[in-house]
């Protein structure tokens, strides 16, 4: 009898860069895929075995996935502030509690360095930031996973397989550095190849596949 093929983990990347006209998309014109961050993500992580990545651009009105369709998901960053209260932001806020209730299968078994999502990440490793706002206090019911010298709250575990980072592990020095090339070119020097974003996102995606096969 032939063994059953491994089931692919269904990963959704939710694009939230912003609606057309709310940011200068021309800064990405020199990219092969322009400002299509969903395609950036697919190209960077589709090499991981036994995952199937889909994208949804909520800013363009594409529907958010139903819980039954999803094994894990990644919410992208945005040019919009959390205080803008756009229609698509309201849709995401209403959607997230529903997803948490369905216990999307990503789990941290402990905090900080002992967490599998932080596997192979050391104290002095770097991540890419592009923030004008930050979390001021650890919310009730959440656990602090990481801090930095400038941001005391850099990564949080909210339970029920929900995690947030103040940094952008899904981004690269090119995609974030490009944002500043006209507004503040000197800031491009802050982004470099030493970041561990790929490691963290890879940990996340591999945890999904492991939990599905367990």
DACORHU-V397321 format. One record per residue. NEAR is the number of other ideal C-beta (glycine too) atoms within 10 Angstrom. Layout:
# DACORHU-V397321
NEAR + NEAR
This chain:
# DACORHU-V397321
3 + 4 + 5 + 6 + 7 + 11 + 12 + 15 + 24 + 18 + 24 + 21 + 21 + 21 + 24 + 19 + 21 + 19 + 16 + 10 + 7 + 14 + 16 + 13 + 13 + 10 + 16 + 20 + 10 + 10 + 15 + 9 + 12 + 13 + 20 + 17 + 22 + 20 + 16 + 24 + 20 + 16 + 13 + 17 + 19 + 12 + 8 + 16 + 10 + 16 + 19 + 12 + 21 + 15 + 19 + 18 + 18 + 22 + 24 + 12 + 11 + 14 + 9 + 20 + 16 + 11 + 14 + 7 + 11 + 19 + 20 + 21 + 22 + 18 + 15 + 20 + 20 + 20 + 15 + 18 + 11 + 9 + 7 + 12 + 10 + 17 + 10 + 21 + 18 + 10 + 15 + 16 + 11 + 10 + 18 + 15 + 10 + 11 + 19 + 15 + 10 + 13 + 13 + 19 + 17 + 20 + 18 + 19 + 9 + 12 + 14 + 16 + 12 + 10 + 21 + 15 + 22 + 21 + 14 + 10 + 18 + 8 + 7 + 6 + 15 + 15 + 21 + 21 + 19 + 17 + 12 + 5 + 9 + 12 + 17 + 8 + 8 + 12 + 12 + 5 + 9 + 17 + 17 + 15 + 21 + 23 + 13 + 14 + 6 + 10 + 15 + 15 + 20 + 20 + 26 + 19 + 21 + 14 + 14 + 15 + 19 + 16 + 19 + 15 + 20 + 20 + 22 + 18 + 20 + 23 + 24 + 17 + 17 + 14 + 20 + 20 + 19 + 18 + 19 + 17 + 12 + 10 + 9 + 10 + 10 + 7 + 14 + 16 + 10 + 15 + 22 + 11 + 8 + 10 + 21 + 19 + 21 + 13 + 17 + 24 + 19 + 19 + 19 + 20 + 23 + 18 + 22 + 25 + 21 + 14 + 16 + 17 + 10 + 6
